[in-house]
């Protein structure tokens, strides 16, 4: 091959490889794909010391994670396969086992649990899913405990 044809061939193969990679990313949907243990590993790398109910899947388009591991902040939305009652019981039982302290727990149509650990707060909202959708929608919001929140002043 001449040098010009070789360079053109390299550009085409690079473009094909990149488009195949992007297509693979796009087709993976909201959740990490792989075996359940691989998905759990990805989620634990992202969320650190916050256990998740078995088979729950992250809904990436609704989630916003800043940072990773034990210091992430933001919101994670998950779809759960268990009932809201079972998922509520999971968080109530499992979070204290890994050092989270229960501050508040309200069981209702929209259940809310609030935990603290060190200088962090985690609020967990558990809602019934929609017909034909996930059985349960779980929203976890994590933030620094004493975030300096300033109320807007009236002018």
C-alpha positions, -999 to +999 in steps of 0.1 A: +000+000+000+011+035-007+016+059+023-016+078+014-037+047+011-023+034+044-032+067+062-067+066+048-071+030+058-060+039+094-085+068+095-113+045+083-105+017+108-102+043+137-136+058+127-152+023+126-137+013+159-149+045+175-184+043+161-186+006+172-175+017+207-201+045+208-228+022+196-220-003+223-222+024+249-255+037+236-271+002+234-262-006+270-292+014+283-292+031+316-276+004+337-241-011+336-243-043+318-226-076+327-231-104+352-249-094+384-215-095+403-199-072+377-228-048+379-225-049+418-188-042+415-194-011+393-221+002+416-199-003+447-170+015+430-194+044+423-213+044+456-188+030+480-202+020+514-238+022+504-252-014+498-280-017+472-309-042+471-301-073+450-307-069+413-315-032+415-304-013+385-291+022+382-313+045+360-284+066+345-306+092+328-322+102+362-290+100+383-263+125+389-232+113+407-203+136+415-172+119+428-171+082+436-166+057+463-173+068+499-174+105+491-198+108+462-225+134+463-256+137+442-286+116+434-289+080+422-322+066+410-326+028+409-352+004+397-359-024+422-373-059+416-386-063+452-417-047+467-414-013+483-419-029+517-390-053+512-367-026+499-375-003+528-367-032+552-334-038+533-322-003+539-334-002+575-315-035+582-284-031+560-272+005+564-266+003+602-245-028+596-220-007+575-219+022+600-248+044+589-270+058+618-307+060+612-319+096+618-355+092+605-376+065+590-411+071+576-430+042+561-459+053+538-469+054+502-436+073+496-412+060+523-383+081+534-352+070+554-325+094+565-290+081+575-258+098+586-223+085+587-193+107+596-199+140+578-224+126+553-261+124+550-280+099+528-317+103+521-335+073+506-369+076+490-388+044+482-418+046+458-440+020+441-431+016+405-455+020+376-476-007+359-454-025+335-423-008+348-400-015+377-417-028+409-400-001+430-382+032+423-355+040+448-339+075+450-307+079+471-295+114+477-261+118+493-246+151+506-222+165+532-240+167+566-232+203+573-234+217+538-233+255+540-268+262+526-276+299+525-313+309+521-319+335+494-324+370+508-355+390+499-349+423+481 
